[in-house]
Amino acid sequence: QVQLVESGGGLVQAGGSLRLSCAASGSISRITTMGWYRQAPGKQRDMVALITSGGSTNYADTVKGRFTISKDNAKNTMTLQMNSLKPEDTAVYYCYAFVWTGVNYWGQGTQVTVSS
């Protein structure tokens, strides 16, 4: 089992920045990929950014150049630095972890609201 707890969401004006954090606990050694997804009202949950255990990253085209994903293995945390935020970035952001046994884990979500 893996437990994920997000923090850092909130309300920000367009052009501003927010930093999301995800603390992982449990069977951390089984995690191969972590990342962030987001879901806006009435829309599907979409990938925002992923980072592998080796440090490779992947970003959605809509956030490239604005968001940065990173992880601190010593602290078992992952962060998403979000800059130049736009109203269309408004969504619930979910921390995600994939383990080598083929199981997906999700955090409870944190709301990010960007006002215009």
Secondary structure by P-SEA (a helix, b strand, c coil): cbbbbbcbbbbbccccbbbbbbbbccccccccccbbbbbcccccccccccccccbbbbbcccccccbbbbbcccccbbbbbbcccccccccbbbbbbbcccbbbbbccbbbbbbcc
